[in-house]
C-alpha cells in the first residue's frame, strides 16, 4: 500500500533494516544482497543474509573481502531488550561463514536502526556499549593491523613515575588508569582549583599516547580563553621520562576553524566549535567567548546532530572535558555522546548532574580544604565593606538636575527630573549609576588596605568583578582617581577591551602593573593568575559553582621569590588571599544548579545566542521575531541603518519576516514544491523537510556575533541616570564574621607546631625551657626555626599568623619589619613571655629605655655620642636578637669607626656594655 508521498508501508523489521542501511552507507559501507556481491564497490561491504553454518545472518561485514563483523538487526520495539540479543549475535560471529574457513569475527553489533550496541571481542572481558552509529571500514582495517584493542593496550600502561607530581595528581592518574583498565566509559576527576588539574590531564594524555598507543585525544573546553590557556600548558609540558617537550613529540592542534588536521594527536576545541563542525556549519568566533551553560535558553528538544563521515564516531579515543560541571548538559550532551570514546571530566566544583553524567565514577576527590592543608592551595579571609546606597538604594527628588548618559556613546546631557526616581541596590549600574557609591567602596578599600594587608608598600594584585562593561569602565576611572595613579595601574580585562586581553592578562600575571584588573567574566574561571591576592566583588553571584570558580582565581600558591617579582614589598610566599565583599556576595543565597523549571523570561542575549548556535525551535524564532519587531519601533533611523550594515543588507523587517517564514506552512509548501521541481527524485516528505531546513538556515544565518552584540547593546535602555545628588557613606568596613574562627584556628596551629618542636630546635628550647638564656639568641638560630616552619607549614607564615592575632586581640606595635622579627614576637607570645603580642622592636625599645635609665641613675652618665652608639646597637639587637664584638666591623657600625670607635667611647667597659645590652634587651 502506498502513502500519499509515494512511500510504501513496511513491516517494522524492514524499517529497521532501511535505517541500518542508511547508517551503513553514511559510514562508508556498501550494502549488498548475498547474490549481488560486487567487491569493487567499496573496501567495506555489508552483505545481507549471508549464510553461516547455523543459518543466515542479517548482515556480515567484510573489509577488503575479509569478514570482520556481524550486525544483528531488530525492530525498533526491541530497543528495550537489545542486550538480550547479544548471545544470538555472538553465536553468529563464532560460526563458520559459507565458503570460508574463518576465525570468530571480532566486531559485533545489535541494532534497531535507532539504538545500536557494539562489542569488540578482542577486548579483555568484552562488554557491549551504545554507539551513535557504525564504525567505518577503514577503522576496522586499522584496528586489525594493530593486533590488540585499545582496551587491551591500556592494561599494559606501566607504573606511574611519581617524582614530579603532587600526591593528589598521583592519586588521580593512578585511579584514572585503573578505571580505564576496568573499561569504565566515564571517569570524573574532582580536584580543587589551583591543584594542577590540567597538568594532571596532560600527564595522563601523554601516557595514553605513549603507552596505550591512543591515536587521537580531544581536550574539550567551553570558552576560547580556556582553550588558549590549555594550548600554552601543552606547549610548556615536559615529560619526566623524555628530554623533549610534549609538542615536539606529538602534534597539538587548537581548532580555529572547521578543519581538523589528520595528523593531530591532540585536538583542543570549544564544545561550541565541535558542535558546529558536526552540524556542518561555520562558527562565529564570538560564540566561543562566553560559557554556553550560562544561557537561559533551553530548547524543547536537542538539535539533532547528523553523522559526519569526515569526523566518524571513532575519531577520538579519549575526550577530556575541562570544567565539565558546566558543559555536559542539554544541547552539549549529544556532542559527547556522538563519539565512541572514553570520557574524562575535570572539575573543581561538581554538582549532582555531574556525578550522574559520569556514572558516579569519581576516580579522584580532592577538595579545596584538603589542598589548603597540603599547601597546594591557599585559603582566604573575607573582608566586608557596606555602604548606605549599596544596601538600600536611594531616591532622587523631582526637579533635581541630573546627568543622563547614553549607554553606547557614553555621551552626557543634563536634564531636570519631572518626578521622583527611586532605585534599589538591584538597579545600581544598570539604569542608575551612583559614582559616590562606587567611590566610597573604592576609597574604603584603599583606606583599609593597611589593615587587610599590613606592611605592604604597594597594592597587592587585585581583581575586581564588575557587573557590565560599562560598570567596569566607571570602576576603572574611579580607582585611578582614588589611588592617584595612571592608566597602567588599573586596566580592564574583558572580551570587548580594545587592547589585546591576553596581553593585559600577561602583564597582570607577570609585571608590576597593572596592580588592579577589572573584569566582567573573562577570568572568572580557569585562568591562572598566581600573584593574585585580593578579589573585590562589586557584583553578586547566585550560582554556587560560579562563585566557587570565581574565588578559585585567588587560591593559587606562589613562592616568595616569584611573588616578590611582581609585588616587591611581599614579606613571604603567598599565604592566603582576601575576598573583599562590597555587595553581600558571601551572604547571598546560592543555588547548586539552575532550577528545572523557571519563568520563560529569556533575555534577548540568550535568544540571539541560541539562534546563532543552531537552535531551531518554533517558539524561539517567534519570540525573537516579536522582540525585534518591538525593537524596530524604538530605534532611530541611524540605528536601523547600522543594523542593516551588520545584517549583511537585511532590514529588521526582513529579518523578522525570515524568522516567521521558517514555520509558515504556506512558505514551507511553496519552497517544498520549488525543491521538488529542481530534484524530481526526492519524495514530497523529503522536499518538505529540506524546505524547513532551508528556511531555518536563511533566518538564522543573519545572526552573527557582531550583529548580536549590536542588538544586545542598542536594545537596552538608551540612557542611564547618573545620580550625583545622593552622596553615599560607608556603614561597615571590617573582617567577616567567621574571620575570628579562622584566626583562632591559625593561632592554635602555630602554637601546636611550636610546642611540638620545642625540644628539637635549640632556639625554641630556650624560649620554652630556659628563657634566661635569651641573651644567647642569634639571627641564625631564629632562621633555623623559620626555615623549618616554611618547609613543614608554609601557610603559617609569621606575618599571616601576626594578622590573625590582630583580629583577636589588641597588638602592641605595628606589623614587624621582617619575618624573623615577627617570628620572635609570636614565639614570645605563645610561650607566655609576653602577655599580649608585642612587636619585638617595641620590647627592645622598652628594655633599652629601662636599662639606660638604671645605668644613668647611678654615677655613670652617657654622653650624646655614646647614646647615639648605643641606639645603633639597640637597633641591631631589635632585628638580629644579639650583638657580638665582630658585628661592629660591619654595617652600620663600620661607617662610624667600627670597634675602634666603640673602644674610644667606652674604653675597657666596651665588652661589659655589649654583654649587659644582650642580657637586658632580650628579656
C-alpha positions in Angstrom: 0.0 0.0 0.0 1.3 3.4 -1.0 1.3 6.5 1.2 0.4 9.9 -0.3 4.1 10.9 -0.6 4.8 7.7 -2.6 6.5 5.6 0.1 5.4 2.1 0.8 4.2 0.9 4.2 6.7 -1.5 5.6 7.0 -4.1 8.3 8.8 -2.8 11.5 11.8 -5.2 10.7 12.1 -3.7 7.3 12.0 -0.1 8.6 14.8 -1.0 11.0 16.9 -2.5 8.1 16.3 0.5 5.9 17.6 2.8 8.7 20.6 0.5 9.2 21.3 0.6 5.5 21.3 4.4 5.5 23.7 4.5 8.5 26.0 1.9 7.0 26.1 3.9 3.7 26.9 7.1 5.6 29.7 5.3 7.4 31.3 4.2 4.2 29.9 0.7 3.8 28.3 -0.6 0.6 25.2 -2.6 1.5 24.6 -5.6 -0.9 22.5 -8.7 -1.2 24.2 -12.0 -0.9 23.5 -12.9 -4.5 24.7 -9.5 -5.9 28.1 -9.1 -4.4 30.5 -6.5 -6.0 33.8 -6.4 -4.2 34.9 -3.3 -6.2 32.2 -1.0 -4.9 33.9 -0.2 -1.6 36.6 -1.6 0.8 33.8 -2.2 3.2 30.9 -4.4 2.1 27.9 -5.2 4.3 26.2 -8.3 2.9 22.6 -9.0 3.8 21.5 -12.6 4.6 24.9 -14.2 4.3 24.7 -17.9 5.1 26.5 -19.5 8.0 26.7 -23.0 9.3 23.9 -22.0 11.8 21.7 -20.1 9.4 21.5 -16.8 7.6 22.7 -13.6 9.2 21.2 -10.1 9.0 24.5 -8.6 7.9 28.1 -9.8 7.6 30.7 -7.0 7.4 33.7 -7.5 5.0 36.7 -5.3 4.8 38.8 -5.9 1.7 37.0 -9.2 1.3 37.9 -10.3 4.8 34.9 -10.9 7.1 35.3 -8.8 10.3 31.9 -8.4 11.9 28.2 -9.2 12.3 25.1 -7.0 12.6 22.0 -8.5 14.3 19.1 -6.3 13.2 15.9 -6.0 15.3 12.7 -4.0 15.0 12.6 -0.7 16.9 10.3 -2.1 19.7 13.2 -4.4 20.7 15.3 -1.4 21.8 14.4 -2.0 25.4 15.6 -5.6 25.1 18.6 -5.0 22.9 21.1 -6.6 25.2 19.1 -9.8 25.2 20.1 -10.3 21.6 23.8 -10.2 22.3 24.1 -14.0 22.7 22.5 -14.6 19.3 24.8 -12.1 17.6 27.8 -13.7 19.3 26.6 -17.1 18.1 26.6 -15.9 14.5 30.0 -14.2 15.0 31.6 -17.5 16.2 30.0 -19.6 13.4 31.6 -20.5 10.1 30.6 -18.5 7.0 29.6 -20.4 3.9 32.6 -21.0 1.6 35.0 -19.6 4.3 37.1 -21.1 7.0 37.0 -18.0 9.1 38.0 -17.4 12.7 35.4 -15.9 15.0 34.5 -12.3 13.9 35.6 -9.7 16.4 33.2 -6.8 15.7 29.6 -7.4 16.6 26.5 -5.1 16.6 22.9 -5.4 17.7 20.8 -2.6 16.2 17.3 -1.4 15.7 18.4 1.4 13.4 17.6 3.7 16.3 19.6 2.1 19.1 22.9 0.4 18.3 25.2 -1.5 20.6 28.7 -2.7 19.8 31.1 -5.3 21.2 34.7 -5.7 20.3 35.5 -9.3 21.1 39.3 -8.5 21.1 38.8 -6.7 24.4 39.6 -8.3 27.7 36.2 -9.2 29.2 34.3 -8.0 26.1 31.5 -5.6 27.0 28.9 -4.1 24.7 28.4 -0.3 24.6 25.9 2.0 23.0 27.3 3.8 19.9 25.8 6.6 17.8 26.2 4.6 14.6 28.5 2.1 12.9 32.3 2.4 12.7 33.9 2.9 9.3 35.5 0.0 7.4 38.9 1.8 7.3 38.8 1.9 11.1 38.3 -1.8 11.4 41.2 -2.3 9.0 43.5 -0.2 11.2 42.3 -1.9 14.4 43.0 -5.4 13.0 46.5 -4.3 11.8 47.2 -3.1 15.4 46.6 -6.6 16.7 45.3 -5.7 20.1 42.4 -3.4 21.0 42.7 -0.1 22.9 41.1 -1.7 25.9 43.7 -4.4 25.9 46.5 -1.9 25.5 45.6 0.2 28.5 46.2 -2.9 30.6 49.9 -2.6 29.7 50.4 1.0 30.9 53.5 0.9 33.2 53.7 2.2 36.7 53.4 6.0 37.1 56.7 7.8 37.9 55.9 9.9 40.9 58.9 12.2 41.3 57.5 15.4 39.8 53.9 15.0 40.8 51.8 16.0 43.8 50.1 13.3 45.8 46.7 14.5 44.6 47.9 14.2 41.0 49.4 10.8 41.5 46.1 9.6 43.1 44.1 11.0 40.2 46.2 9.5 37.4 46.6 6.1 39.1 42.8 5.8 39.7 42.0 7.0 36.2 44.2 4.3 34.7 42.5 1.7 36.9 39.2 3.0 35.6 40.4 2.6 32.0 41.6 -1.0 32.8 38.2 -1.8 34.2 36.7 -0.5 30.9 34.6 2.2 32.6 33.5 4.6 29.9 33.2 7.7 32.0 35.5 8.9 34.8 35.4 12.1 36.9 38.4 13.9 38.4 37.4 16.4 41.1 40.4 18.5 42.1 40.5 21.8 43.8 41.2 24.9 41.6 44.9 25.5 41.6 45.9 21.9 42.4 47.0 21.2 38.9 44.0 19.6 37.0 45.3 20.5 33.6 48.9 19.2 34.4 47.3 16.0 35.6 45.3 15.7 32.4 48.3 16.3 30.2 50.3 13.7 32.1 47.6 11.2 31.6 47.2 12.1 27.9 51.0 11.7 27.4 50.9 8.2 29.0 47.9 7.2 26.8 49.6 8.3 23.6 52.9 6.7 24.5 52.0 3.5 26.3 48.4 2.7 25.1 49.0 3.9 21.5 46.0 6.1 21.5 45.5 7.6 18.1 43.8 10.9 18.9 42.6 12.7 22.0 40.3 15.6 22.3 40.7 18.3 25.0 37.3 19.9 25.2 36.8 23.4 26.8 33.8 25.7 26.8 35.5 29.1 26.2 38.1 30.3 23.8 40.1 31.6 26.7 40.4 28.2 28.4 41.4 26.7 25.0 44.3 29.2 24.6 45.4 28.5 28.2 45.3 24.7 27.6 47.4 25.1 24.5 50.0 27.0 26.4 50.2 24.3 29.0 50.6 21.6 26.4 53.5 23.6 24.9 55.1 24.0 28.3 54.7 20.4 29.4 58.0 18.5 29.9 57.5 14.7 30.4 59.6 13.2 33.2 60.9 10.4 31.0 61.8 12.4 27.9 64.0 15.4 27.1 61.6 16.8 24.5 58.6 19.0 25.1 55.1 17.5 24.6 54.6 19.5 21.4 57.9 18.2 20.0 56.7 14.6 20.5 53.0 14.9 19.5 51.1 17.3 17.2 48.7 19.5 19.2 46.1 21.5 17.3 43.8 24.1 18.7 40.8 24.3 16.4 40.2 27.8 15.0 38.1 26.6 12.0 36.1 23.5 11.0 39.3 21.9 9.7 40.8 19.1 11.8 44.3 18.1 10.8 44.5 14.3 10.1 48.0 14.2 11.7 47.0 15.9 15.0 47.2 13.6 18.0 45.7 16.1 20.5 42.9 18.5 19.4 41.9 21.4 21.7 38.4 22.7 20.9 35.5 24.5 22.4 32.4 22.4 22.6 30.6 25.1 20.6 33.0 24.7 17.7 32.8 20.9 17.8 29.0 21.1 17.7 29.2 23.5 14.7 31.5 21.1 12.9 29.1 18.2 13.4 26.3 20.4 12.2 28.4 21.3 9.1 28.2 25.0 9.9 30.8 27.7 10.3 31.0 29.2 13.8 31.3 32.8 14.6 34.2 33.3 17.0 32.1 35.4 19.3 30.2 32.2 20.2 33.3 30.8 21.8 33.9 33.7 24.2 31.2 33.0 26.8 30.4 29.9 28.8 27.4 28.4 27.0 26.0 26.8 30.1 25.1 30.2 31.4 22.5 30.6 28.7 18.9 30.7 29.9 17.5 29.3 26.7 16.5 25.6 27.0 15.5 24.0 23.7 12.4 21.8 23.9 14.4 19.1 22.3 18.0 18.7 21.4 19.1 20.0 18.0 19.9 16.8 16.1 23.5 16.0 15.1 23.9 14.2 11.9 26.7 11.7 11.2 29.8 13.3 9.6 32.0 10.9 7.8 35.0 13.2 8.0 34.7 13.0 11.8 33.4 9.5 12.5 32.4 8.4 15.9 35.7 6.7 16.5 37.7 9.8 15.6 38.8 10.3 19.2 39.9 7.5 21.6 39.6 9.7 24.7 37.8 13.0 25.4 38.9 15.2 28.3 36.2 17.7 29.3 37.6 20.6 31.2 35.3 22.4 33.6 32.9 19.5 33.0 30.5 20.7 35.6 29.1 23.2 33.2 29.5 21.8 29.6 27.8 18.4 29.5 24.2 19.2 29.7 21.2 19.9 27.5 22.4 20.8 23.9 26.0 19.8 24.5 25.4 16.3 25.9 24.8 14.9 22.4 28.2 16.2 21.2 29.9 13.9 23.8 27.6 11.0 23.2 28.3 11.2 19.4 31.8 9.8 19.9 32.7 6.3 20.8 35.4 7.4 23.3 36.3 7.3 27.0 35.1 10.5 28.7 37.2 12.1 31.4 35.7 15.0 33.3 37.8 17.6 35.1 36.2 19.9 37.7 36.7 21.6 41.0 33.0 22.1 41.6 30.9 19.1 40.6 27.1 19.1 41.2 24.6 16.3 41.2 24.2 16.3 37.5 28.0 16.0 37.1 28.1 12.9 39.2 25.1 11.4 37.3 26.6 12.0 33.9 29.8 10.3 34.9 28.0 7.3 36.3 29.2 8.3 39.8 32.6 7.0 38.8 34.7 9.6 40.8 38.3 8.5 40.5 39.6 11.4 42.5 38.2 13.7 45.1 40.5 16.5 46.3 38.7 19.4 47.9 39.9 23.0 48.4 40.2 22.3 52.2 42.5 19.3 51.6 44.5 21.4 49.1 45.0 24.2 51.7 46.1 21.6 54.4 48.6 20.2 51.9 49.9 23.6 50.9 48.7 23.1 47.4 46.2 26.0 47.7 46.0 28.9 50.0 42.9 29.7 52.0 41.1 33.0 52.1 39.6 35.6 54.6 36.6 37.7 54.0 36.6 41.5 54.5 33.2 43.2 54.4 32.5 46.7 53.0 29.0 48.1 53.2 27.6 51.5 52.2 24.2 53.0 52.7 23.3 53.1 49.0 24.8 49.6 48.3 22.3 48.3 50.9 19.2 50.4 50.4 19.4 52.3 47.2 18.2 56.0 47.2 15.6 58.4 45.8 16.3 61.4 43.5 13.7 64.1 44.1 11.7 65.7 41.3 13.1 68.9 39.8 16.7 67.8 40.6 19.1 68.3 37.6 20.8 65.0 36.7 23.2 63.8 34.0 21.8 61.3 31.6 24.4 59.1 29.8 23.9 57.2 26.6 24.9 53.6 27.1 26.8 53.1 23.9 28.4 56.5 23.3 28.6 57.5 27.0 27.7 61.0 25.9 26.2 63.0 28.8 23.4 65.5 28.8 21.8 67.5 31.6 18.1 67.1 32.4 15.6 68.2 35.1 13.5 65.3 36.5 9.8 65.6 36.3 9.1 63.2 39.1 10.9 61.3 41.9 13.1 58.5 40.8 13.6 55.7 43.4 16.1 52.9 42.9 17.1 49.8 44.8 20.5 48.2 45.0 19.5 45.9 42.1 19.1 48.9 39.8 22.7 50.2 40.5 25.0 50.3 37.5 22.1 49.3 35.2 19.5 52.0 34.9 21.1 54.1 37.6 24.8 54.9 38.2 25.8 56.5 41.5 29.5 57.5 41.3 29.6 58.1 45.1 28.6 54.5 45.8 31.4 53.2 43.6 33.8 55.8 45.0 33.0 55.1 48.7 33.7 51.3 48.1 37.0 52.0 46.4 38.0 54.6 49.0 37.2 52.3 51.9 39.2 49.6 50.2 42.2 51.9 49.8 42.0 53.2 53.3 41.6 49.7 54.8 44.5 48.1 52.9 46.9 48.6 55.8 44.5 46.6 57.9 43.8 44.0 55.2 47.4 43.6 54.1 49.7 45.0 56.9 53.1 46.3 56.0 52.7 46.4 52.2 54.1 49.3 50.3 52.1 48.7 47.1 48.6 47.4 46.4 48.5 43.6 46.3 47.4 42.3 42.9 43.7 42.8 43.0 40.9 41.6 40.7 37.6 43.4 40.7 34.5 41.7 39.4 32.1 44.2 37.8 28.5 43.8 36.5 28.9 45.0 33.0 31.5 46.6 30.7 30.0 50.0 31.4 30.2 49.3 35.2 33.8 48.2 34.7 34.7 51.5 33.0 33.2 53.5 35.8 35.2 51.5 38.4 38.4 51.9 36.5 38.2 55.7 36.3 37.4 56.0 40.0 40.1 53.5 41.0 42.7 55.6 39.1 41.5 58.8 40.7 41.2 57.4 44.3 44.7 55.8 44.2 46.1 58.8 42.3 47.6 56.6 39.6 47.8 56.5 35.8 46.3 54.2 33.1 48.8 51.4 33.7 47.8 51.0 37.4 44.2 49.7 36.6 43.0 48.0 33.4 40.0 46.2 32.2 40.2 42.6 31.1 37.1 41.6 29.1 36.5 40.3 25.6 35.5 43.8 24.5 38.6 45.7 25.5 40.4 47.5 22.7 43.8 46.3 23.9 44.5 42.6 23.5 43.0 41.0 26.6 45.7 38.3 26.5 48.4 40.9 26.6 46.8 42.6 29.6 46.4 39.3 31.3 50.1 38.5 30.8 51.0 41.9 32.3 48.7 41.3 35.2 50.3 37.9 35.8 54.0 38.8 35.3 54.6 42.6 35.5 54.4 45.2 38.3 51.4 46.9 36.6 48.5 46.7 36.4 48.1 46.4 40.2 44.3 46.2 39.8 42.4 44.5 37.0 38.6 44.8 36.4 36.7 42.1 34.7 33.1 41.1 33.9 33.5 37.4 33.3 36.6 36.7 31.2 38.9 35.5 34.0 36.2 34.2 36.4 37.0 30.5 35.6 40.1 28.5 34.8 42.5 31.4 34.2 45.8 31.2 36.2 47.0 34.4 37.9 49.1 33.2 40.7 50.2 36.6 42.2 46.5 37.5 42.8 46.0 38.2 46.5 42.7 40.1 46.6 39.3 39.6 44.9 36.9 42.6 45.2 33.3 41.7 44.4 31.2 44.6 43.1 28.7 42.2 41.6 26.6 39.5 43.2 26.6 35.9 42.0 23.7 33.5 42.6 25.3 30.3 41.3 27.2 28.3 43.9 29.5 26.7 41.3 30.2 30.0 39.6 31.1 31.7 42.9 33.4 28.9 43.8 35.1 29.2 40.5 35.5 33.0 40.8 37.0 32.6 44.3 39.3 29.9 42.8 41.2 32.7 41.0 42.9 33.5 44.3 43.8 30.0 45.5 47.0 29.5 43.5 50.2 29.2 45.6 53.2 31.3 44.7 56.7 31.2 46.2 58.4 34.2 47.9 60.8 34.9 45.0 58.1 34.8 42.3 55.7 36.9 44.3 58.4 39.4 45.1 59.0 39.9 41.3 55.5 41.5 40.9 54.9 42.6 44.5 58.3 43.8 45.8 57.1 44.5 49.4 55.8 41.0 49.9 57.3 39.5 53.1 56.9 35.9 52.3 55.4 33.4 49.9 51.7 33.8 49.2 49.9 32.7 52.3 46.3 33.5 51.7 44.0 35.7 49.6 41.3 38.1 50.7 37.7 38.3 49.4 36.6 41.9 49.8 32.8 41.7 49.7 31.2 45.0 48.7 27.8 43.6 47.6 26.9 40.8 50.1 28.1 38.1 47.7 29.4 35.9 50.6 26.0 36.1 52.3 23.5 35.8 49.4 21.7 32.5 48.8 23.4 30.4 46.2 21.9 27.6 44.1 23.6 24.3 43.3 22.4 24.4 39.7 19.8 26.0 37.6 16.3 25.0 38.6 14.4 22.6 36.3 11.5 25.0 36.0 11.6 28.7 35.7 9.8 31.6 34.1 10.3 31.8 30.4 11.5 35.4 30.5 14.6 34.8 28.4 16.8 37.8 27.8 17.3 38.9 24.2 21.0 38.0 24.5 20.1 34.3 25.2 17.6 34.2 22.3 20.3 35.6 19.9 22.9 33.2 21.1 20.6 30.2 20.8 19.7 31.0 17.2 23.4 31.7 16.3 24.3 28.3 17.7 21.7 26.5 15.6 18.6 26.2 17.8 15.5 25.8 15.5 12.6 25.7 18.0 9.5 27.5 16.6 8.8 29.4 19.8 12.5 30.6 19.8 12.0 32.0 16.3 8.7 33.6 17.0 9.9 35.1 20.4 12.9 36.6 18.7 10.8 38.0 15.8 8.4 39.6 18.4 11.3 41.2 20.3 12.9 42.5 17.1 9.5 44.0 16.0 9.3 45.9 19.2 12.9 46.9 18.9 12.3 48.3 15.4 9.8 50.8 16.8 12.4 52.1 19.4 15.4 52.6 17.1 16.4 55.8 15.3 16.9 55.8 11.6 20.6 55.8 12.0 20.5 52.8 14.3 18.3 51.0 11.8 20.9 51.7 9.1 23.7 50.3 11.4 21.5 47.1 11.9 21.3 46.7 8.1 25.0 47.0 7.7 25.7 44.4 10.3 23.0 42.1 9.0 24.5 41.9 5.5 22.0 44.2 4.0 18.8 42.9 5.7 16.5 45.3 7.3 14.9 44.5 10.7 11.6 43.9 9.0 13.1 41.4 6.5 14.9 39.6 9.4 11.6 39.3 11.2 9.9 38.0 8.1 12.6 35.3 7.6 12.2 34.2 11.2 8.4 33.8 10.8 8.6 32.2 7.4 10.7 29.3 8.8 7.5 28.0 10.4 4.9 29.4 8.0 3.1 26.4 6.4 2.4 28.3 3.1 6.0 29.3 2.8 7.2 25.8 3.6 4.8 24.3 1.0 5.9 26.8 -1.7 9.6 26.1 -1.0 9.0 22.4 -1.0 7.3 22.5 -4.4 10.2 24.5 -5.8 12.7 21.9 -4.4 10.6 19.0 -5.9 10.8 20.7 -9.3 14.5 21.1 -9.1 15.0 17.5 -7.6 12.3 15.2 -9.0 13.9 12.1 -7.4 13.1 13.2 -3.9 9.8 12.5 -2.1 7.3 15.1 -1.0 8.2 14.4 2.6 11.9 14.9 1.9 11.2 18.1 0.0 9.1 19.3 2.9 11.9 18.6 5.4 14.5 20.2 3.1 12.3 23.3 2.8 12.0 23.7 6.5 15.8 23.4 6.9 16.5 25.9 4.1 14.1 28.5 5.5 15.5 28.0 9.0 19.1 28.5 7.7 18.0 31.6 5.8 16.6 33.0 9.1 19.4 32.0 11.4 22.3 32.9 9.0 21.6 36.6 9.5 22.8 36.5 13.1 26.5 36.8 13.9 28.5 37.8 17.0 28.8 41.3 15.7 25.1 41.8 15.0 24.1 40.1 18.2 26.3 42.4 20.3 24.9 45.4 18.5 21.3 44.3 19.1 22.0 43.5 22.7 23.5 46.9 23.4 21.2 49.1 21.3 18.0 47.4 22.6 18.8 48.3 26.2 17.5 51.5 27.9 19.2 54.2 25.8 20.3 56.2 28.8 21.4 55.8 32.4 20.7 58.3 35.1 23.9 59.4 36.8 22.9 60.1 40.4 25.3 62.8 41.7 22.7 64.1 44.1 22.8 61.3 46.7 26.2 61.0 48.4 27.0 57.6 49.8 28.7 56.7 53.1 30.4 53.6 54.4 28.5 51.9 57.1 30.8 48.9 57.7 34.4 48.0 56.9 35.6 45.0 58.9 36.6 41.4 58.7 33.8 38.9 58.1 32.0 37.1 60.9 33.9 33.9 60.5 37.3 35.6 60.3 37.7 35.3 64.1 37.2 31.5 63.9 39.8 31.2 61.1 42.2 33.4 63.1 41.8 31.3 66.2 42.5 28.1 64.1 45.7 29.7 62.6 47.0 30.7 66.1 46.2 27.2 67.5 48.0 25.5 64.6 51.0 27.8 65.2 51.1 27.2 68.9 50.8 23.5 68.4 53.6 23.4 65.9 55.9 25.4 68.3 55.1 23.1 71.2 55.6 20.0 69.1 59.2 21.1 68.0 60.3 22.8 71.2 62.8 20.0 72.1 64.4 19.6 68.7 65.2 23.2 67.8 67.7 25.0 70.1 66.1 28.4 69.9 62.6 27.0 70.7 64.1 25.1 73.6 65.5 28.3 75.0 62.1 30.1 74.7 60.2 27.3 76.4 62.6 25.9 78.9 65.4 28.4 79.6 64.2 31.9 78.9 67.1 33.3 81.0 69.3 32.3 78.0 67.5 34.6 75.5 70.6 36.7 75.5 72.3 33.9 73.5 69.6 34.0 70.8 71.1 34.8 67.4 69.7 35.7 63.9 70.9 32.3 62.5 69.1 30.4 65.3 65.8 32.2 64.5 66.3 31.5 60.8 66.5 27.8 61.6 63.0 27.9 63.1 61.7 29.9 60.1 63.2 27.6 57.5 61.7 24.5 59.2 58.3 26.3 59.6 58.3 27.2 55.9 59.1 23.7 54.9 56.6 22.0 57.2 53.8 24.6 57.4 54.1 27.2 54.6 50.6 28.6 55.4 51.8 29.5 58.9 53.9 32.3 57.6 54.7 34.6 60.6 53.2 37.7 59.1 49.9 35.8 58.4 49.8 34.5 62.0 50.5 38.1 63.2 47.5 39.2 61.2 45.4 36.5 62.8 46.4 37.9 66.2 45.4 41.4 65.1 41.9 40.1 64.5 41.5 38.7 68.0 43.4 41.0 70.4 45.0 44.4 70.7 48.5 44.1 69.4 51.3 46.3 70.7 53.1 47.8 67.8 52.8 47.9 64.0 53.4 44.9 61.7 57.1 43.9 62.1 59.7 44.9 59.6 60.8 41.3 58.8 59.6 37.7 59.2 62.3 37.0 61.7 61.2 39.8 64.0 57.6 38.7 63.6 58.5 35.1 64.4 60.3 36.0 67.6 57.4 38.3 68.7 55.0 35.4 68.1 57.1 32.8 69.9 57.3 35.2 72.9 53.5 35.4 72.9 52.8 31.7 72.6 55.4 30.8 75.2 53.9 33.3 77.7 56.9 35.6 77.9 54.6 38.4 76.6 51.0 38.5 77.8 49.9 40.2 74.5 51.5 40.1 71.1 54.2 42.8 71.0 56.4 43.8 68.1 59.9 42.7 69.2 61.4 46.1 68.4 58.9 47.6 70.9 60.1 45.1 73.5 63.7 46.1 72.8 62.9 49.8 72.9 61.2 49.4 76.3 64.0 47.3 77.7 66.6 49.8 76.3 64.9 52.7 78.0 64.8 50.8 81.3 68.4 49.8 81.1 69.7 53.3 80.2 67.6 54.8 83.0 69.0 52.4 85.5 72.6 53.0 84.3 72.2 56.8 84.4 70.6 56.7 87.8 74.0 55.9 89.3 77.3 57.6 88.8 77.6 56.6 85.2 76.3 59.2 82.7 76.3 58.6 78.9 77.2 61.5 76.7 75.4 62.2 73.4 78.0 60.5 71.3 77.8 57.3 73.4 74.0 57.4 73.3 74.0 57.5 69.5 76.3 54.5 69.5 74.1 52.6 72.0 71.0 53.4 69.9 72.7 51.8 66.9 73.4 48.7 69.0 69.8 48.7 70.1 68.5 48.7 66.5 70.9 45.9 65.6 69.6 43.8 68.5 66.0 44.5 67.6 66.5 42.8 64.2 69.3 40.4 64.9 68.5 39.5 68.5 72.1 39.5 69.6 75.3 41.6 69.1 78.9 40.4 69.1 82.1 42.4 69.0 82.7 41.2 65.5 79.4 42.8 64.4 81.0 46.2 65.0 83.1 45.6 61.9 80.0 45.7 59.6 77.1 47.9 58.7 76.1 50.2 60.2 79.0 50.4 62.7 81.8 50.4 60.2 80.7 53.7 58.7 81.1 55.2 62.2 84.5 53.9 63.0 83.7 50.3 63.9 85.0 48.5 67.1 87.9 51.0 67.3 85.5 53.9 67.8 83.5 52.0 70.4 86.7 51.3 72.4 87.4 55.1 72.2 83.9 55.8 73.5 83.6 53.1 76.2 87.2 52.0 76.9 87.7 48.8 78.9 84.0 48.8 79.6 83.1 48.0 76.0 82.6 44.3 76.5 80.6 44.9 79.7 78.2 47.2 77.7 77.8 44.6 75.0 77.1 41.8 77.4 74.7 43.9 79.5 72.7 45.0 76.5 72.4 41.4 75.1 71.0 40.4 78.5 68.8 43.4 79.3 67.3 43.9 75.9 66.4 40.3 75.2 64.2 39.8 78.4 
